[in-house]
Structures are given as structure tokens and as C-alpha cells.
Amino acid sequence: MAKAKSMLLFMPWCKLDRAYQVGEIELLPYSRHDPSSISGLDITARNRVDRIMGMYKTIEGNPVDWAAMIRFVGKPLLSVLDDEELSVTDELVTVACFTALSKRQYFGVPAVYCNSDCFLFHVQKFDDAKFVAFSSRRRAGRVTDMGYPPTEVSITVPMNCHNIDQVTLDEDLLAALLKQRAGGNDWGRWQNAMSCFNQANTDSSTVKLQMEWVLLCSAFEHLLDAKSKAKDVACKFTVAFQPSQDVLAQDANRRSDRWKDLTKSLRFEWLQEFYRVRGDFAHGKLVTKQPMVWNPWEHLLLATVAFPVVVKSLLHQRGHYQLSDSDKAQTDIFERFADTKDFLRPPPDQKGSNDSHWSRLFYRRKSDIALSEGSEEAAKKLEQKFPDLFDDGAEGSTG
């Protein structure tokens, strides 16, 4: 069979807010209604791209209006890439995905949110795009179905992606990770860690809690270069994740009789418990009988919040990244948040849909940091934006 003359790499469920360069690739917003959204395509090429993209549908059955195209820097959009270039693309999409996940908001009605399924990228080889073929991986090889007219094909957006309106990358974190990639012999560990984290954050109902748990533990283990032991992972996490003031186990509201040294930090005890339970799931148990201070959903959220902060902290230690006030605030409130009872539920005196235990701790701490650094204007802006979070009633219900 003759080789295809063109290749289109794209992410049909990724509504990028704008174009980004990620190392050797560019991520470009595509609009079905804007012929100028991607430069360098003549009318014939544009029609072929539209024909292919017309296969990807909303839940109502209409072609998606927005998607993201992937272009290798220095090459036309529809260039045929070799296996090495495709491997580099996969690596850099993983990095881009991680930076987008790191910006997420988790409570209320988040203004910034995405999941890793938004970054599922497709490779479509074609000549004139009048017919398309699809290849599926199997245990003993691959199977290819050929000869489908694009107008007769419907591939529907996953339900966990359909209501995500916009995807934004964290450019500062992206730049730092690219520096780490360029200069670090340990990039393989970082790449593995981010891949595990991404796979644990699909929001897909087909990915079981136990699998997310094992993947998140693997992410911490790889990133921290730790032994496959709960104590070692927790110790290295405690060193990498440094709040301005520790919450010690002896002062915590949430406690366990299993804790042997009450002078350890609460974050140490949390990650040690999280990794200890991972052993049951990694060895085939669907249900753990180990006692836990935090329920499974609390554990998964804490791990998802903590991991990007640890990445930023390590990058900061290597001189690649400058911690923002938001990064510092997240680090400082993590243990207090983990020590809050029923933190997944709204506060009993909730003052609005975006009022949560996390937001009360976060915005107050961010305001304090701004004031301590001499940025009174920034602190006032926070109080003006979230007045209810700074009154006495809100302050009294954070614990």
C-alpha cells in the first residue's frame, strides 16, 4: 500500500484558549468557523482538514467547533512525521497536559478546569481525505479498518470532556519543565511521574479508583526518586514540600493510633498512609481493610493537589521556577486543609457556590502573603473579590 502523502495530528476535545509552543511542537487552536485560525493552509488543505474534523462530534451529534492542532516546529501542519518525531510529540503533549492540570480549580463552579482526556491526540494519515482508515491496537498486533467516507463517521466527545469550555496551559511551569528537560539527566523520571499523574486524572468513569491510587503513588515515587516503601516516599515528600509552618501529628484534629511519632508532620503521616494503602491495590485487592484517617476520595484529592506543588518546589530548588504567591499559599494551607473534617463537603455556613473549606484557607493565606511581601494592593483586591471569605464568620469555620 502506498504511503500517505499527509498526516494530521490533533486533539479533538481540547479547546485551547490560544496558541502555545511546547518545545519542538506548536499547539494551535482550530476553529471550524474561522478559515484563518491556522495559517499556511490553502483552500484544498483546509477543506481536507475540515472533512476529517467533521467526524468528531458533540453529544448533540454536531461537528466540534473547536479543537487543537499539533504542528512540528519548522514543518507544515500536514507533514508526515517519522516515529522519532511522533515520540517527541507524545512526550511534549504529556508536558503540556500536566501544566494544564496544574492550573485546575476543584471546588464550586471552577473557572479553570480540564482533565487529561482533553489531551488525547489522534494521528490521521490521508491523501485526499475522501476515505479514512482507523487502526486499533490488540495484544497480538494491530487491526486496521479502511475505506470509511468521513461524512459517514461519528466519533462523539467523551462525557468527561464535553462541558469543558476552555483549556489553558501554565506558561511559567511549562518554561521551567522545558529547562528541566534540556538540562537534566533525570528527565526520564520526571516524564514517567507526569505521565502517571496525567493518567490518574482523566475524570473517566472507566478508570477505577484503585488504578488512580496506584498511578498517583507511582507519580510521587518517580518524581522523588524514592524507594518503593511508604516511609521513604513520605520522608522525601516532607523534605520537598515545605510550608512556612508545619502542622504536627500531635496537634492534628485527625489522628490515628497507628502513628508512632507524633512529632512528625501531618503531611508525612498523610502520604505514608496513602502509599501504604497503595500496596493492597497494587497487589490485586479491590477493597482495603486497612484503617484510614482520610477516606479514599479525600486521599485522591489531596494527592492531586499536592503533586503539582511538589513539582514546582523541586523546579524552584533547581533554579528553573519562581514560586508565585498562589504556590506558596497552597503549600502553606495543605496540612490545615488535610486536617479539616469533611473538607469535600461545603462549610456548614456556606456563603455561595464557590465558598469551600479550601477557598477560605487559600484566599486568606494568599492575602497574608501579599501583605507580608509589601503588596497591600494585591491583598485589597483579594478582599474586594471575595469579601465573604475575610469576615469573622468565615475565619472561624476553616478548621
C-alpha positions in Angstrom: 0.0 0.0 0.0 1.3 3.4 -1.0 2.4 5.8 1.8 0.0 8.6 2.7 1.0 12.0 1.5 -0.3 13.9 4.5 -0.6 13.5 8.3 -2.8 15.4 10.7 -2.1 15.4 14.4 -4.9 16.9 16.5 -6.7 16.8 19.9 -10.4 17.0 19.1 -11.5 17.5 22.7 -9.0 20.3 23.5 -10.5 23.8 23.4 -7.2 25.8 23.7 -7.5 29.4 24.7 -4.7 30.3 22.3 -1.6 29.0 20.5 1.4 27.6 22.6 4.9 26.5 21.6 5.9 23.4 23.7 9.5 22.6 22.8 9.6 21.2 19.3 5.8 21.4 18.7 3.2 24.0 18.5 -0.4 23.6 19.8 -2.7 25.6 17.6 -6.4 26.4 18.2 -8.6 25.2 15.3 -11.9 26.8 14.5 -14.3 25.3 12.0 -15.9 28.7 11.5 -12.6 30.7 11.1 -10.6 29.9 8.0 -7.7 32.0 9.2 -7.4 30.2 12.6 -4.4 28.1 11.2 -2.0 29.8 8.8 -0.3 28.1 6.0 -3.2 26.0 4.6 -4.5 26.6 1.1 -8.2 26.1 0.4 -7.7 22.5 -0.6 -5.8 21.5 2.5 -8.3 23.4 4.6 -11.2 21.5 3.1 -9.4 18.2 3.9 -8.8 19.2 7.5 -12.4 20.2 7.8 -13.5 16.9 6.3 -11.5 15.0 8.8 -12.6 17.1 11.8 -16.2 16.8 10.8 -16.0 13.2 12.1 -15.6 14.4 15.7 -19.0 15.3 17.2 -20.6 16.9 20.2 -23.0 15.0 22.3 -25.8 16.5 20.1 -24.2 15.0 17.0 -22.8 18.2 15.5 -19.2 18.6 14.4 -17.0 20.1 17.1 -16.4 23.8 16.7 -13.0 23.9 18.3 -10.0 21.6 18.6 -6.2 21.8 18.9 -3.9 21.0 16.0 -0.3 19.9 16.6 2.5 21.2 14.3 6.1 20.2 14.5 8.1 23.5 14.5 9.6 24.3 11.1 7.3 21.9 9.3 3.9 22.5 7.6 0.9 21.3 9.5 0.2 18.3 7.3 3.7 17.0 7.2 4.3 13.2 7.6 6.3 12.7 10.8 8.6 9.8 11.4 8.4 7.5 14.5 11.0 9.6 16.5 9.1 12.8 15.8 5.9 11.2 16.9 7.6 10.0 20.1 8.8 13.6 20.8 5.2 14.8 20.2 3.8 12.3 22.7 6.4 13.4 25.3 5.6 17.1 24.8 1.8 16.7 24.8 2.3 14.9 28.2 4.2 18.0 29.5 1.5 20.4 28.1 -1.2 18.3 29.7 0.4 18.4 33.0 0.8 22.1 33.0 -2.9 22.5 32.2 -3.9 20.1 35.0 -1.7 22.1 37.5 -4.0 25.2 37.0 -7.2 23.5 37.9 -9.7 24.7 40.4 -11.5 21.9 42.3 -14.5 23.4 44.2 -17.7 25.2 43.5 -18.0 26.2 39.8 -14.4 26.3 38.7 -13.4 28.9 36.1 -10.4 26.9 35.1 -10.7 23.1 34.7 -9.7 20.3 32.4 -8.7 16.7 32.5 -6.1 14.6 30.7 -8.7 13.1 28.2 -8.8 16.6 26.7 -5.3 15.9 25.5 -5.9 12.6 23.8 -4.2 13.2 20.4 -5.0 11.5 17.2 -2.9 10.8 14.1 -4.7 10.7 10.8 -2.8 9.8 7.6 -4.5 10.6 4.4 -4.2 11.6 0.7 -7.3 13.5 -0.3 -9.4 12.7 2.8 -12.2 11.2 0.8 -11.8 8.0 2.7 -10.2 7.3 6.1 -8.9 4.3 8.0 -8.8 3.5 11.7 -6.2 1.4 13.4 -6.7 -0.3 16.8 -4.0 -1.9 19.0 -4.5 -5.5 20.0 -2.5 -7.8 22.2 -1.0 -9.6 19.2 -0.6 -6.6 16.9 -2.9 -4.1 15.3 -6.0 -4.2 13.2 -7.0 -1.6 10.6 -10.4 -0.8 9.2 -10.3 1.0 5.9 -12.5 2.8 3.4 -14.8 4.9 5.5 -16.1 8.2 4.0 -15.6 10.9 6.7 -19.2 12.0 6.3 -20.4 8.6 7.5 -18.3 8.5 10.6 -19.3 9.9 14.0 -16.8 9.9 17.0 -18.5 11.5 19.9 -16.8 13.6 22.6 -16.3 11.7 25.9 -18.8 12.8 28.5 -16.0 13.8 30.9 -14.8 16.4 28.2 -17.9 17.7 26.7 -18.6 20.5 29.2 -15.0 21.8 29.4 -15.2 25.2 27.8 -11.5 26.2 27.7 -8.1 24.8 28.3 -5.2 27.0 29.4 -1.5 26.0 30.0 0.6 27.3 32.8 3.3 29.0 30.8 5.7 29.6 33.7 5.6 26.0 34.7 5.9 24.9 31.1 9.1 27.0 30.6 10.5 25.5 33.8 9.8 22.0 32.8 11.4 22.5 29.4 14.5 23.8 31.2 14.5 20.6 33.3 14.1 18.5 30.1 17.0 20.3 28.4 19.5 20.0 31.3 18.5 17.1 33.5 19.9 13.6 33.2 16.9 12.5 35.3 14.3 13.7 32.8 13.1 10.2 32.3 11.9 10.0 35.9 10.1 13.3 35.6 8.5 12.2 32.4 7.3 9.0 34.0 6.0 10.8 37.0 4.0 13.3 35.0 2.6 10.5 32.7 1.4 8.6 35.8 -0.2 11.8 37.2 -1.9 12.5 33.9 -3.3 9.0 33.6 -4.7 9.3 37.1 -6.6 12.5 36.1 -8.9 11.5 33.2 -12.1 12.0 35.1 -13.3 9.0 33.2 -15.8 6.6 34.9 -14.0 3.7 33.3 -10.8 4.3 35.3 -11.2 2.7 38.7 -10.3 4.4 42.0 -7.7 1.7 42.7 -5.9 2.4 39.4 -5.9 6.2 40.1 -4.5 5.5 43.5 -1.6 3.3 42.2 -0.8 5.8 39.4 -0.6 8.7 41.8 1.6 6.8 44.2 3.9 5.9 41.3 4.0 9.6 40.3 5.3 10.6 43.8 7.7 7.7 43.9 9.2 8.5 40.4 9.4 12.2 41.0 11.0 12.0 44.4 13.4 9.2 43.3 12.2 7.2 46.4 12.3 3.6 47.2 9.1 1.6 46.9 8.4 2.0 50.6 5.8 4.2 52.2 8.2 5.7 54.8 10.8 6.6 52.2 8.3 8.2 49.9 6.8 10.2 52.8 10.2 11.3 54.1 11.2 12.7 50.7 7.9 14.3 50.2 8.1 16.0 53.5 11.5 17.5 52.6 10.4 18.6 49.1 7.1 20.1 50.3 8.0 22.8 52.8 5.2 25.0 54.3 6.2 28.1 56.3 4.9 26.3 59.4 4.3 22.6 60.0 1.2 21.0 61.4 2.5 18.3 63.7 0.7 15.0 64.2 0.4 15.7 67.9 -1.6 18.9 67.2 -3.8 17.5 64.5 -7.6 17.0 64.8 -7.4 14.0 62.6 -5.2 11.3 64.2 -4.5 7.6 64.1 -3.5 5.1 66.8 -1.0 3.8 64.2 1.1 6.9 64.2 4.3 6.1 66.2 6.0 9.5 66.2 3.6 12.4 66.9 6.4 14.9 66.2 6.2 14.0 62.5 4.3 16.4 60.3 0.7 15.8 59.2 1.8 15.7 55.5 4.3 12.9 56.4 1.5 10.8 58.0 -0.9 11.5 55.2 1.4 10.4 52.4 2.7 7.4 54.4 -0.9 6.3 54.8 -1.7 6.9 51.1 1.3 4.9 49.9 0.7 2.1 52.5 -2.8 1.5 51.2 -1.5 1.5 47.6 0.1 -1.9 48.4 -3.3 -3.5 48.7 -4.5 -2.1 45.4 -1.2 -2.8 43.6 -1.4 -6.5 44.6 -4.9 -7.0 43.3 -7.2 -6.2 46.2 -10.2 -4.1 45.2 -11.1 -3.3 48.8 -8.6 -2.4 51.5 -9.3 -3.3 55.2 -6.5 -1.0 56.5 -7.7 1.7 58.8 -7.6 5.2 57.3 -7.7 8.7 58.7 -8.8 10.0 55.3 -11.5 8.4 53.1 -10.5 7.3 49.6 -11.9 10.4 47.8 -10.2 12.7 50.3 -6.9 10.9 49.7 -7.1 11.2 45.9 -7.9 14.9 46.1 -5.0 15.6 48.5 -2.6 13.7 46.2 -3.9 15.5 43.1 -3.4 18.9 44.8 0.0 18.1 46.3 1.8 16.6 43.3 2.0 19.7 41.1 3.1 21.8 44.1 6.0 19.4 44.7 7.0 19.6 41.1 7.1 23.4 41.3 9.0 23.2 44.6 11.7 20.9 43.0 11.9 23.1 40.0 12.3 26.1 42.3 15.2 24.4 44.1 16.9 23.9 40.8 16.6 27.5 39.8 14.1 26.8 37.0 10.9 28.3 38.5 9.9 31.2 40.7 7.2 30.3 43.2 4.1 32.5 43.0 2.0 33.7 45.9 -0.6 31.1 44.9 2.0 28.4 45.0 3.2 29.5 48.5 -0.4 29.7 49.7 -1.2 26.2 48.5 1.9 24.8 50.2 1.1 26.6 53.5 -2.5 25.6 53.8 -2.2 22.0 52.7 -1.8 20.5 56.1 -4.6 22.6 57.6 -6.9 21.7 54.8 -6.0 18.0 55.2 -6.8 18.4 58.9 -10.2 19.8 58.2 -13.2 17.5 58.9 -15.3 16.6 55.8 -13.4 19.0 53.6 -15.0 17.7 50.5 -18.4 18.9 51.7 -19.3 22.6 51.7 -18.9 24.5 55.0 -22.0 24.4 57.2 -22.4 28.2 56.8 -21.5 28.3 53.1 -21.9 31.8 51.7 -22.1 30.9 48.0 -21.5 28.2 45.4 -17.7 28.9 45.3 -17.3 29.0 49.1 -15.4 26.0 50.3 -13.0 25.0 53.0 -10.2 25.2 50.5 -11.1 28.7 49.2 -11.4 30.1 52.8 -7.9 28.9 53.7 -6.4 29.7 50.3 -7.5 33.3 49.8 -6.8 34.3 53.4 -3.3 32.9 53.3 -2.7 34.4 49.9 -3.7 37.8 51.2 -1.4 37.4 54.2 1.5 36.5 51.9 0.8 39.6 49.7 0.7 41.8 52.8 3.9 40.3 54.2 5.7 41.0 50.9 4.5 44.6 50.8 1.8 44.2 48.3 -1.1 45.8 50.1 -2.9 46.5 46.8 -2.9 42.8 45.9 -4.4 41.9 49.3 -7.1 44.6 49.0 -8.0 43.2 45.6 -8.5 39.7 47.1 -10.7 41.1 49.9 -12.8 43.0 47.3 -13.2 40.0 45.1 -14.0 37.6 48.0 -15.4 39.7 50.8 -17.3 36.9 52.5 -14.1 34.9 52.9 -12.5 37.6 55.1 -15.2 38.2 57.7 -15.1 36.8 61.2 -17.6 34.1 60.4 -15.6 32.7 57.6 -12.4 32.7 59.6 -13.9 30.7 62.4 -15.0 27.8 60.2 -11.8 26.9 58.4 -10.8 24.1 60.7 
